[in-house]
Amino acid sequence: MNSNERSLFKIKDCDIEWVCSTMGLPRDAFKDDQESPRIDVLKAEKTIDIEACPGSGKTTLLVAKLAILAKNWELPNEGMCILSHTNAARDEIGNRLSATSVGQSILKPPHFVGTIHSFINEFLAIPWLRSQRKKIKFIDNDIAQKDRWARLPFNTRSYLERQHAKPYLTYTKPDFTGNSEPSHTDTSARIIQACRESSEAGYYCHDEMFVWAEDLITHHPEVIQTIRDKFPVIFIDEVQDNSEHQSKILYKLFMKNNPSVIRQRFGDSNQAIYGRSGADGASTDKFPSGTIIDLPNSFRFGENIANASNPFAVRPQGLKGKGPSTNSSNEESKENILFLFDDNSIKDVLPAYAKHIIKTFSKETLQTGVFTAISGVHKADKDDNLPRFMGHYYEAYDPKKGNTSTVQKSLAQHFDTARQKVFQSNTTQPIVNSFSSAIFHIIESCDADLALHGRKSPHKALISLIQEDKIEELYFELTNLLIENKCVYSKLEWDELITPGIRLIAANITNKQLPEPRTSDFLEWDNALENKSYSSCALSEQDNTFQFPEDNPEVSVRLSSIHGVKGETHTSTLVLESFHRTHHLKKLKPWLLGKRPKANTDNCSEDSALLDRLKLHYVAMTRPSHMLCLAMRKDSFSDKELVTLSQRGWSINDLT
């Protein structure tokens, strides 16, 4: 490919037939009725943005395109760069194409498939830090924060704890400034010093690598052309989740000043919600822009869910329901349901939802289906404005449960979390990652001078550090044992196989004696976890699960925040009313009633708070494959409005 032509290889119909066969898809898998926007995406040769609705199969589409391009790739020193926030594309390639030479070639140089962070680390930040002889031991938020907190003077830590203001100890500039504390104060100076000392010792937070990547570009702008020459083609998945920091540096690297780089971005701007407080999207190089291809056909759900959800999109695509998906059930789509309640009946909402699920779905679907109830607010300090949060529907709800960001403080906790994820995802990857991450926690305590970072997963990074074949064999034996038993173990296995093996592996990597009692405390047996397996019943203890009937459960409903289920697909989803400054769903009533947005317009002109509400509930309403339910206060509606909702396909279930 001549990069000056700014176009990809021409993809032909025979290439599409080949990739469908290779990926085990129907021959016409990418054809949609009269129009074929997915075929247009596959054949697109120039820079485009793909706005893909929920359930459009965009990851499968992206993998198919990558496979076709890789099969025809003939440039040994130039490659495709494929970036996302997670390794979903890498995993999909592995699952779909691992048995083929094409699938393996995409995952090797000259191509790059990985997260934005891993790309920045591998090609910019780490080489720049290494060139300055700076240590790199860990790139990990939890480890770096713990190290920096320990470096603060005792009186500073005490002051911050008294103020209930334990800060996030990080920086946004190469002089280690830019933390959230007011500048020119003693506290700020001590935080800057702690960040400086910690980084000089080799401890970094993930986002700080962008600081050093920018520093490299500032001192050596020629690196931009080097990157463009190496990767004349870039694909970005889930681009709506890009932060401003990420978007800015990617734009500078690949697109600024009209370069001869082909960029194709996949995302859904209508699902741009952020789980971290204060987080916001990109202002530089916004998505979508330029030439846009819409993918409005969803294979997740049918027309009833599509019609109800479409008005909530910031930029409605005219969703077309081509489902429902058969992943969890082979049944037909169900009616949309609106549960109405008042102060006296709010505790009846979840039982009524569970009863409706039992009445509506077959016994087989009750076993295989995924049933959830979600709310925009899942924890609150106040108890007014009923319903404010999830706890008003179910008093036993604990917002701390199911928090995947919680730091695992013991091997038992690592394994317990892994088993929960295995039950929910039906994959073994959580076991592999948890096992290798647990060993890394022990290695970190040895203060070994190792570069534990970069493009590799914890599993692959660990393998690369093991120094003896027999230790590598031991690691694989233990990993396979945990996979076969789904991380279920006895105390005998724990004492005689697992913990002695971990000690040998950690000692081999660090060449140091493991510190005590820290290692023993981390590896301590937990009687509560012996032979604990995760059925739906067991998950109710680990996760927030409402089971009905209580004495002999027929259905389990997982409870979560909307942020917590982003990216998931459910058989049925109940979206619960909640309160932040006002009741969310009541505020969005005009969109439910079909009054907004006006014909041939979108929602882009609404104020930022309303746009956030729309995005949040668009994500919520597009999770289910078969049945969408809402729960709202009855006094939110007039009788006339309830008639309108019935005419718009909502079945009303009045619990008052």
C-alpha positions as CSV (number, residue, x, y, z in Angstrom):
1,M,0.0,0.0,0.0
2,N,1.3,3.4,-0.9
3,S,0.4,5.6,2.1
4,N,0.0,8.7,-0.1
5,E,-3.0,7.2,-1.7
6,R,-4.8,7.2,1.6
7,S,-6.9,4.1,1.0
8,L,-6.9,0.5,2.1
9,F,-6.8,-2.6,0.0
10,K,-10.0,-3.1,-2.0
11,I,-12.1,-5.7,-0.2
12,K,-14.2,-7.9,-2.6
13,D,-17.3,-10.0,-2.1
14,C,-15.2,-13.1,-2.2
15,D,-13.1,-11.8,0.7
16,I,-16.3,-11.3,2.7
17,E,-17.5,-14.9,1.9
18,W,-14.1,-16.2,3.0
19,V,-14.1,-14.4,6.3
20,C,-17.7,-15.5,7.1
21,S,-16.6,-19.1,6.5
22,T,-13.4,-18.7,8.6
23,M,-15.3,-17.1,11.5
24,G,-18.1,-19.7,11.4
25,L,-20.7,-17.1,10.3
26,P,-23.5,-17.5,7.7
27,R,-22.5,-16.6,4.2
28,D,-24.8,-13.5,4.3
29,A,-24.0,-12.6,7.9
30,F,-23.2,-8.9,7.1
31,K,-26.1,-8.3,4.7
32,D,-29.1,-6.3,6.1
33,D,-32.3,-6.3,3.9
34,Q,-32.1,-3.8,1.0
35,E,-29.4,-1.7,2.6
36,S,-26.1,-3.1,3.8
37,P,-24.3,-0.6,6.0
38,R,-22.1,-3.3,7.4
39,I,-20.9,-4.3,4.0
40,D,-20.2,-0.6,3.4
41,V,-18.0,-0.6,6.6
42,L,-16.1,-3.7,5.4
43,K,-15.4,-2.2,2.0
44,A,-14.6,1.3,3.3
45,E,-11.1,2.2,2.2
46,K,-10.7,5.7,3.7
47,T,-11.0,7.5,7.0
48,I,-14.5,7.1,8.4
49,D,-16.4,7.0,11.7
50,I,-18.8,4.1,12.4
51,E,-21.7,5.0,14.7
52,A,-22.8,1.5,15.8
53,C,-26.0,1.1,17.8
54,P,-26.2,-1.4,20.8
55,G,-26.2,-5.0,19.6
56,S,-25.0,-4.1,16.1
57,G,-22.2,-6.6,16.3
58,K,-19.5,-4.0,15.7
59,T,-16.7,-6.0,17.3
60,T,-17.4,-9.0,15.1
61,L,-17.5,-6.6,12.1
62,L,-14.2,-5.1,13.1
63,V,-12.5,-8.5,13.6
64,A,-13.8,-9.6,10.2
65,K,-12.3,-6.6,8.5
66,L,-9.0,-7.0,10.3
67,A,-8.9,-10.7,9.2
68,I,-9.5,-9.8,5.5
69,L,-6.8,-7.0,5.6
70,A,-4.3,-9.3,7.4
71,K,-4.8,-12.0,4.8
72,N,-3.8,-9.6,2.1
73,W,-1.1,-7.7,4.0
74,E,2.2,-7.7,2.2
75,L,4.2,-5.0,4.0
76,P,6.7,-6.4,6.4
77,N,7.6,-3.2,8.1
78,E,4.2,-1.4,8.3
79,G,1.2,-2.6,10.2
80,M,-2.3,-2.0,11.5
81,C,-2.7,-0.4,14.9
82,I,-5.9,-1.6,16.6
83,L,-6.8,0.2,19.9
84,S,-9.6,0.0,22.4
85,H,-10.2,0.4,26.2
86,T,-10.3,-3.3,26.7
87,N,-8.8,-6.3,25.0
88,A,-12.3,-7.2,23.5
89,A,-11.0,-7.1,19.9
90,R,-7.9,-9.1,20.9
91,D,-10.0,-11.7,22.7
92,E,-12.5,-11.9,19.8
93,I,-9.6,-12.5,17.4
94,G,-8.3,-15.2,19.7
95,N,-11.7,-16.8,20.0
96,R,-12.7,-16.6,16.3
97,L,-9.4,-16.9,14.4
98,S,-6.8,-18.4,16.7
99,A,-6.7,-21.7,14.7
100,T,-5.8,-19.8,11.5
101,S,-2.6,-18.3,10.4
102,V,-4.4,-15.0,9.7
103,G,-5.6,-14.7,13.3
104,Q,-2.1,-15.3,14.6
105,S,-0.6,-12.8,12.3
106,I,-2.8,-9.9,13.4
107,L,-1.5,-10.4,17.0
108,K,2.1,-10.2,15.9
109,P,4.4,-7.4,14.5
110,P,4.2,-5.4,12.4
111,H,0.6,-5.1,13.7
112,F,-0.4,-4.0,17.2
113,V,-3.7,-5.0,18.9
114,G,-4.2,-3.7,22.5
115,T,-5.4,-1.0,24.8
116,I,-4.7,2.6,24.3
117,H,-2.7,2.5,27.5
118,S,-0.6,-0.4,26.4
119,F,0.2,1.3,23.1
120,I,1.3,4.5,24.8
121,N,3.4,2.5,27.2
122,E,5.1,0.4,24.6
123,F,5.9,2.9,21.9
124,L,6.2,6.2,23.8
125,A,6.3,6.5,27.6
126,I,8.4,3.5,28.5
127,P,11.1,4.0,25.8
128,W,11.3,7.7,26.9
129,L,11.7,6.9,30.6
130,R,14.2,4.1,29.9
131,S,16.3,6.5,27.7
132,Q,16.6,8.8,30.8
133,R,17.6,5.8,33.0
134,K,14.5,6.1,35.1
135,K,13.3,3.0,37.0
136,I,10.0,1.3,36.0
137,K,8.9,-1.3,38.5
138,F,5.1,-1.0,38.5
139,I,2.5,0.7,36.4
140,D,-0.4,0.2,38.7
141,N,-2.8,2.7,40.3
142,D,-3.3,0.8,43.6
143,I,0.4,0.0,44.1
144,A,1.6,3.6,43.2
145,Q,-1.1,5.2,45.5
146,K,-0.1,3.0,48.4
147,D,3.6,3.8,47.9
148,R,2.9,7.5,47.8
149,W,0.6,7.6,50.8
150,A,3.4,5.9,52.8
151,R,5.9,8.5,51.7
152,L,3.8,11.4,53.0
153,P,4.8,12.7,56.5
154,F,2.7,11.3,59.3
155,N,1.3,14.8,60.2
156,T,0.2,15.3,56.5
157,R,-1.5,11.9,56.4
158,S,-3.2,12.7,59.8
159,Y,-4.4,16.1,58.5
160,L,-5.8,14.6,55.3
161,E,-7.6,11.8,57.2
162,R,-9.1,14.4,59.7
163,Q,-10.4,16.4,56.7
164,H,-11.8,13.2,55.1
165,A,-9.9,14.3,52.1
166,K,-7.5,11.4,51.3
167,P,-6.4,12.7,47.8
168,Y,-5.6,10.8,44.7
169,L,-1.8,11.2,44.6
170,T,-1.0,11.7,41.0
171,Y,0.2,14.4,38.6
172,T,-0.5,15.7,35.1
173,K,2.8,17.4,34.3
174,P,6.3,16.1,34.1
175,D,7.4,18.4,37.0
176,F,5.0,16.2,39.1
177,T,2.5,19.1,39.6
178,G,-1.2,19.1,38.6
179,N,-2.7,17.3,41.6
180,S,-6.1,18.2,42.9
181,E,-4.7,20.0,46.1
182,P,-4.5,23.8,46.0
183,S,-1.1,24.9,44.8
184,H,1.5,26.7,46.9
185,T,0.5,25.0,50.2
186,D,2.6,22.8,52.4
187,T,0.2,19.9,51.8
188,S,0.5,20.3,48.0
189,A,4.3,20.5,48.2
190,R,4.4,17.3,50.2
191,I,2.1,15.5,47.7
192,I,4.3,16.7,44.8
193,Q,7.4,15.4,46.7
194,A,5.7,12.0,47.4
195,C,4.8,11.7,43.7
196,R,8.3,12.6,42.6
197,E,10.0,10.2,45.0
198,S,7.6,7.4,44.1
199,S,8.1,7.8,40.4
200,E,11.8,8.0,40.8
201,A,11.6,4.7,42.6
202,G,9.7,3.2,39.7
203,Y,6.0,3.4,40.7
204,Y,3.5,5.0,38.2
205,C,-0.2,5.4,37.8
206,H,-1.6,4.3,34.4
207,D,-2.6,7.8,33.2
208,E,0.8,9.3,34.2
209,M,2.2,7.4,31.2
210,F,0.4,9.9,29.0
211,V,2.3,12.6,30.8
212,W,5.6,11.0,29.8
213,A,4.4,10.3,26.3
214,E,3.6,14.0,25.8
215,D,7.0,14.8,27.3
216,L,8.7,12.7,24.6
217,I,6.7,14.3,21.8
218,T,7.5,17.8,23.2
219,H,11.3,17.0,23.2
220,H,11.3,14.9,20.0
221,P,8.4,15.8,17.7
222,E,9.9,13.7,15.0
223,V,8.6,10.6,16.8
224,I,5.2,11.5,15.4
225,Q,6.3,10.7,11.8
226,T,8.0,7.6,13.0
227,I,4.7,6.3,14.5
228,R,2.8,7.2,11.3
229,D,5.3,5.4,9.1
230,K,5.1,2.3,11.3
231,F,1.3,2.3,11.5
232,P,-0.3,3.9,8.4
233,V,-3.7,2.4,9.4
234,I,-5.4,2.8,12.7
235,F,-8.6,1.3,14.0
236,I,-10.1,2.5,17.3
237,D,-12.9,0.6,19.0
238,E,-15.3,1.9,21.8
239,V,-14.1,5.4,20.8
240,Q,-16.9,7.1,22.7
241,D,-15.1,6.2,25.9
242,N,-12.0,8.1,25.0
243,S,-11.0,10.7,27.6
244,E,-9.8,14.1,26.5
245,H,-6.2,13.1,27.4
246,Q,-6.4,10.0,25.2
247,S,-8.1,11.7,22.3
248,K,-5.7,14.6,22.3
249,I,-2.6,12.5,22.1
250,L,-4.0,10.0,19.5
251,Y,-5.1,13.0,17.4
252,K,-1.6,14.5,17.6
253,L,0.1,11.2,16.8
254,F,-2.1,10.1,13.8
255,M,-4.4,12.9,12.4
256,K,-3.1,16.4,13.0
257,N,-2.1,18.4,9.9
258,N,-4.0,16.0,7.5
259,P,-1.5,13.1,7.5
260,S,-1.5,10.2,5.1
261,V,-3.0,7.9,7.8
262,I,-6.2,6.0,7.4
263,R,-8.3,6.0,10.6
264,Q,-11.5,4.1,11.1
265,R,-13.2,4.6,14.5
266,F,-16.0,2.4,15.9
267,G,-18.3,3.5,18.7
268,D,-21.6,4.8,19.8
269,S,-21.7,8.4,21.0
270,N,-25.1,7.7,22.6
271,Q,-23.5,5.4,25.1
272,A,-20.8,7.8,26.2
273,I,-21.3,7.5,30.0
274,Y,-18.5,7.4,32.5
275,G,-18.3,5.4,35.7
276,R,-15.9,7.7,37.4
277,S,-17.2,10.9,39.1
278,G,-16.1,14.0,37.2
279,A,-15.0,12.1,34.1
280,D,-15.9,13.5,30.8
281,G,-15.4,12.7,27.1
282,A,-13.1,14.2,24.5
283,S,-13.4,17.8,23.4
284,T,-10.5,17.4,20.9
285,D,-11.3,15.3,17.8
286,K,-14.9,14.5,18.8
287,F,-16.7,11.4,17.7
288,P,-18.4,11.1,15.3
289,S,-17.1,13.5,12.7
290,G,-16.2,13.7,9.0
291,T,-17.6,10.8,6.9
292,I,-20.0,8.8,9.1
293,I,-21.6,5.4,8.5
294,D,-24.5,4.6,10.8
295,L,-25.2,1.0,11.9
296,P,-28.8,1.3,13.2
297,N,-29.7,-2.4,13.1
298,S,-29.6,-4.1,16.4
299,F,-29.5,-7.9,16.6
300,R,-29.9,-7.8,20.4
301,F,-33.5,-6.8,20.7
302,G,-36.7,-6.5,18.7
303,E,-38.8,-3.5,17.5
304,N,-40.6,-2.9,20.8
305,I,-37.3,-2.2,22.7
306,A,-35.9,-0.3,19.7
307,N,-38.9,2.0,19.4
308,A,-38.9,2.7,23.2
309,S,-35.1,3.4,23.4
310,N,-34.5,5.4,20.2
311,P,-35.8,8.8,21.4
312,F,-33.4,8.7,24.3
313,A,-30.3,8.7,22.0
314,V,-28.5,12.1,21.9
315,R,-28.4,11.5,18.1
316,P,-31.2,9.1,17.3
317,Q,-30.3,6.7,14.6
318,G,-33.7,5.3,14.0
319,L,-33.0,2.0,15.8
320,K,-34.2,-1.1,14.0
321,G,-34.8,-4.1,16.1
322,K,-33.6,-7.3,14.3
323,G,-33.6,-9.5,17.3
324,P,-34.0,-10.8,19.8
325,S,-30.6,-12.4,20.4
326,T,-30.8,-16.2,21.0
327,N,-27.8,-16.2,23.3
328,S,-29.8,-16.7,26.5
329,S,-33.2,-17.7,25.2
330,N,-34.9,-18.9,22.0
331,E,-38.2,-17.2,22.9
332,E,-39.9,-14.3,21.1
333,S,-39.8,-10.7,22.2
334,K,-42.0,-9.7,25.1
335,E,-44.1,-6.6,25.8
336,N,-42.5,-3.6,27.4
337,I,-43.8,-3.2,31.0
338,L,-44.3,-0.1,33.2
339,F,-44.6,-0.8,36.9
340,L,-46.3,2.0,38.8
341,F,-45.8,2.4,42.6
342,D,-46.2,4.8,45.5
343,D,-44.6,5.2,48.9
344,N,-46.5,2.2,50.2
345,S,-45.8,-0.1,47.4
346,I,-42.2,0.6,46.4
347,K,-41.0,-2.6,48.2
348,D,-43.5,-4.5,45.9
349,V,-41.6,-3.6,42.7
350,L,-39.0,-6.3,42.7
351,P,-41.4,-9.1,43.7
352,A,-43.8,-7.9,41.0
353,Y,-41.0,-7.9,38.4
354,A,-39.8,-11.4,39.5
355,K,-43.4,-12.7,39.3
356,H,-43.8,-11.3,35.8
357,I,-40.5,-12.9,34.7
358,I,-41.7,-16.3,36.1
359,K,-45.1,-15.9,34.3
360,T,-43.6,-14.7,31.0
361,F,-40.6,-17.0,30.4
362,S,-40.2,-20.7,30.2
363,K,-38.5,-22.8,32.9
364,E,-35.5,-23.3,30.5
365,T,-35.1,-19.5,30.1
366,L,-35.4,-19.0,33.8
367,Q,-32.3,-21.2,34.1
368,T,-30.3,-19.7,31.2
369,G,-31.5,-16.1,31.2
370,V,-29.9,-13.0,32.7
371,F,-32.4,-10.9,34.7
372,T,-31.4,-7.6,36.1
373,A,-32.8,-4.5,37.9
374,I,-30.7,-1.3,37.6
375,S,-30.9,2.3,38.7
376,G,-29.0,5.5,37.9
377,V,-28.2,6.0,41.6
378,H,-27.2,3.0,43.6
379,K,-26.0,4.6,46.8
380,A,-26.9,7.7,48.7
381,D,-26.3,9.5,52.0
382,K,-29.8,10.9,52.2
383,D,-33.1,9.1,52.6
384,D,-35.6,11.6,51.1
385,N,-37.2,12.0,47.7
386,L,-38.4,8.4,47.5
387,P,-37.1,6.6,45.5
388,R,-33.6,8.1,45.7
389,F,-31.5,5.0,45.2
390,M,-31.6,1.2,44.9
391,G,-31.8,0.7,48.6
392,H,-35.3,2.1,48.6
393,Y,-36.5,-0.9,46.6
394,Y,-34.4,-3.5,48.5
395,E,-33.1,-2.7,51.9
396,A,-30.5,-5.5,51.8
397,Y,-28.8,-3.9,48.7
398,D,-25.1,-3.2,49.4
399,P,-23.4,-0.8,47.0
400,K,-20.0,-2.2,48.0
401,K,-20.8,-5.7,46.8
402,G,-19.9,-6.6,43.2
403,N,-17.4,-3.7,43.1
404,T,-14.7,-5.1,40.7
405,S,-12.5,-2.1,41.5
406,T,-12.0,-3.2,45.1
407,V,-8.4,-4.1,45.9
408,Q,-7.9,-7.8,46.6
409,K,-6.0,-8.1,49.9
410,S,-5.5,-11.8,49.9
411,L,-5.1,-14.8,47.6
412,A,-8.5,-16.0,48.9
413,Q,-10.1,-12.8,47.8
414,H,-8.5,-13.0,44.4
415,F,-9.9,-16.5,43.8
416,D,-13.3,-15.6,45.2
417,T,-13.6,-12.7,42.8
418,A,-12.4,-14.9,39.9
419,R,-15.1,-17.5,40.7
420,Q,-17.8,-14.9,40.7
421,K,-16.6,-13.6,37.3
422,V,-16.4,-17.1,35.9
423,F,-20.0,-17.8,36.9
424,Q,-21.2,-14.5,35.3
425,S,-19.1,-14.7,32.1
426,N,-18.7,-18.4,31.6
427,T,-15.1,-18.0,30.6
428,T,-11.9,-19.1,32.3
429,Q,-9.9,-15.9,31.7
430,P,-10.7,-14.4,35.2
431,I,-9.0,-17.4,36.8
432,V,-5.8,-17.0,34.8
433,N,-5.7,-13.3,35.4
434,S,-6.5,-13.5,39.2
435,F,-3.9,-16.2,39.7
436,S,-1.1,-14.3,38.0
437,S,-2.2,-11.0,39.6
438,A,-2.0,-12.6,43.0
439,I,1.6,-13.7,42.4
440,F,2.4,-10.2,41.3
441,H,1.2,-8.9,44.6
442,I,3.7,-11.0,46.4
443,I,6.5,-10.1,44.0
444,E,5.7,-6.4,44.6
445,S,6.3,-6.8,48.3
446,C,9.8,-8.0,47.6
447,D,10.8,-4.6,46.1
448,A,12.3,-6.5,43.2
449,D,13.7,-4.3,40.4
450,L,11.4,-5.6,37.7
451,A,9.6,-3.9,34.9
452,L,6.1,-5.2,35.4
453,H,4.2,-3.3,32.8
454,G,3.5,-3.0,29.1
455,R,1.5,-4.7,26.5
456,K,1.4,-8.2,28.1
457,S,-1.4,-9.5,30.2
458,P,-0.4,-10.4,33.8
459,H,-0.4,-14.1,32.7
460,K,2.0,-13.4,29.8
461,A,4.1,-11.0,31.8
462,L,4.6,-13.6,34.5
463,I,5.7,-16.3,32.0
464,S,8.2,-13.9,30.6
465,L,9.8,-13.4,34.0
466,I,10.0,-17.0,35.1
467,Q,13.7,-18.1,34.9
468,E,13.5,-21.9,35.0
469,D,11.6,-24.4,32.8
470,K,10.5,-26.5,35.8
471,I,9.0,-23.4,37.5
472,E,7.2,-22.5,34.3
473,E,5.8,-26.1,34.2
474,L,4.7,-25.7,37.8
475,Y,2.9,-22.4,37.0
476,F,1.0,-24.0,34.1
477,E,0.1,-27.1,36.3
478,L,-1.4,-24.9,39.0
479,T,-3.2,-22.7,36.4
480,N,-4.7,-25.8,34.7
481,L,-5.7,-27.2,38.1
482,L,-7.6,-24.0,39.0
483,I,-9.3,-23.9,35.6
484,E,-10.4,-27.5,35.8
485,N,-11.8,-27.0,39.3
486,K,-13.2,-23.5,38.5
487,C,-11.1,-22.1,41.4
488,V,-12.8,-24.5,43.9
489,Y,-10.2,-25.9,46.2
490,S,-9.9,-27.8,49.5
491,K,-7.6,-26.8,52.4
492,L,-5.4,-29.8,51.6
493,E,-4.9,-28.5,48.0
494,W,-4.3,-25.0,49.4
495,D,-1.6,-26.1,51.9
496,E,0.2,-28.7,49.8
497,L,-0.1,-27.5,46.2
498,I,-1.3,-23.9,45.7
499,T,0.5,-21.8,48.3
500,P,3.8,-23.7,48.2
501,G,3.7,-23.4,44.4
502,I,3.1,-19.7,44.5
503,R,6.0,-19.3,46.9
504,L,8.4,-21.1,44.5
505,I,7.2,-19.1,41.5
506,A,7.6,-15.7,43.3
507,A,11.0,-16.6,44.7
508,N,12.2,-17.8,41.3
509,I,11.2,-14.5,39.7
510,T,12.5,-12.1,42.4
511,N,15.6,-14.1,43.5
512,K,14.8,-12.9,47.0
513,Q,13.5,-14.3,50.2
514,L,9.8,-13.6,50.5
515,P,9.0,-11.1,53.3
516,E,7.2,-12.3,56.4
517,P,4.6,-12.1,57.9
518,R,3.3,-10.2,54.8
519,T,3.5,-13.2,52.5
520,S,1.9,-15.6,55.0
521,D,-0.9,-13.2,55.7
522,F,-1.6,-12.8,52.0
523,L,-1.6,-16.6,51.5
524,E,-3.7,-17.4,54.7
525,W,-6.5,-20.0,54.3
526,D,-10.0,-18.7,54.6
527,N,-12.4,-21.3,56.1
528,A,-15.4,-19.4,54.7
529,L,-14.4,-20.1,51.1
530,E,-13.8,-23.9,51.3
531,N,-15.3,-25.6,48.2
532,K,-17.5,-22.6,47.7
533,S,-19.1,-22.8,44.3
534,Y,-21.1,-20.0,42.6
535,S,-24.6,-20.9,41.8
536,S,-27.2,-18.2,41.6
537,C,-27.9,-18.8,45.2
538,A,-24.3,-18.4,46.3
539,L,-24.0,-15.2,44.2
540,S,-26.6,-13.5,46.3
541,E,-24.0,-13.3,49.1
542,Q,-21.2,-12.0,46.9
543,D,-23.3,-9.9,44.5
544,N,-26.5,-8.1,45.0
545,T,-29.1,-10.6,44.0
546,F,-32.8,-10.6,44.7
547,Q,-34.3,-14.1,44.7
548,F,-37.9,-15.0,44.4
549,P,-39.8,-16.7,46.0
550,E,-37.5,-16.4,49.0
551,D,-38.1,-19.9,50.4
552,N,-37.7,-21.7,47.0
553,P,-36.2,-19.4,44.4
554,E,-37.4,-19.8,40.8
555,V,-35.6,-16.7,39.5
556,S,-32.6,-14.6,40.5
557,V,-32.5,-10.9,39.7
558,R,-29.1,-9.2,39.8
559,L,-29.2,-5.6,41.2
560,S,-26.7,-3.0,40.0
561,S,-26.1,0.5,38.9
562,I,-26.5,1.5,35.2
563,H,-22.8,2.2,35.1
564,G,-22.1,-1.3,36.4
565,V,-23.9,-3.0,33.5
566,K,-22.6,-0.9,30.6
567,G,-21.6,-3.3,27.7
568,E,-23.7,-6.2,29.0
569,T,-26.7,-8.0,27.4
570,H,-29.6,-9.1,29.6
571,T,-32.6,-11.3,28.8
572,S,-34.7,-8.8,30.7
573,T,-33.9,-5.5,32.4
574,L,-35.9,-3.4,34.8
575,V,-34.9,0.2,34.9
576,L,-35.8,1.7,38.3
577,E,-36.6,5.4,39.0
578,S,-33.9,7.1,41.1
579,F,-33.1,10.7,42.2
580,H,-30.3,13.1,41.6
581,R,-31.5,16.7,41.9
582,T,-34.7,15.4,40.4
583,H,-36.2,12.0,39.6
584,H,-34.5,10.8,36.5
585,L,-37.3,9.0,34.6
586,K,-39.9,11.6,35.5
587,K,-37.6,14.3,34.0
588,L,-37.4,12.1,30.8
589,K,-41.2,11.6,30.6
590,P,-41.5,13.6,27.4
591,W,-39.2,11.2,25.6
592,L,-41.3,8.2,26.9
593,L,-44.5,9.9,25.6
594,G,-43.1,10.5,22.2
595,K,-43.1,14.3,22.5
596,R,-39.3,14.7,22.3
597,P,-37.3,15.0,20.3
598,K,-39.4,16.7,17.7
599,A,-39.6,15.1,14.2
600,N,-36.4,15.3,12.2
601,T,-34.4,16.7,15.1
602,D,-32.1,15.3,17.7
603,N,-31.3,15.9,21.4
604,C,-28.0,17.6,21.0
605,S,-29.2,21.1,22.0
606,E,-30.4,20.0,25.4
607,D,-28.4,21.1,28.5
608,S,-25.6,19.0,29.7
609,A,-27.4,17.6,32.8
610,L,-30.3,16.4,30.6
611,L,-27.9,15.0,28.0
612,D,-26.2,13.0,30.8
613,R,-29.6,11.6,31.9
614,L,-30.5,10.7,28.3
615,K,-27.3,8.8,27.7
616,L,-27.5,7.0,31.1
617,H,-31.0,5.7,30.4
618,Y,-30.3,5.0,26.8
619,V,-27.6,2.6,27.9
620,A,-30.0,1.1,30.5
621,M,-32.9,0.6,28.1
622,T,-30.7,-1.0,25.4
623,R,-29.4,-3.8,27.7
624,P,-32.2,-6.3,27.3
625,S,-32.7,-8.8,24.4
626,H,-36.3,-9.8,25.2
627,M,-38.1,-7.6,27.7
628,L,-37.7,-4.0,28.9
629,C,-39.4,-2.9,32.1
630,L,-39.5,0.5,33.8
631,A,-40.6,1.3,37.4
632,M,-41.9,4.8,38.1
633,R,-44.0,6.7,40.7
634,K,-47.7,6.6,39.7
635,D,-48.0,10.3,40.6
636,S,-45.6,11.1,37.8
637,F,-48.4,10.6,35.2
638,S,-51.8,11.8,34.5
639,D,-54.5,9.3,33.4
640,K,-54.2,10.7,29.8
641,E,-50.5,10.1,29.8
642,L,-51.0,6.5,30.9
643,V,-53.4,6.0,27.9
644,T,-50.7,7.5,25.6
645,L,-48.1,5.1,27.0
646,S,-50.5,2.1,26.4
647,Q,-50.9,3.3,22.8
648,R,-47.1,3.4,22.5
649,G,-46.8,-0.3,23.4
650,W,-46.3,-0.2,27.2
651,S,-48.3,-2.6,29.3
652,I,-49.2,-0.9,32.6
653,N,-48.8,-2.8,35.9
654,D,-50.2,-0.7,38.7
655,L,-48.9,-1.8,42.1
656,T,-50.8,0.9,44.0
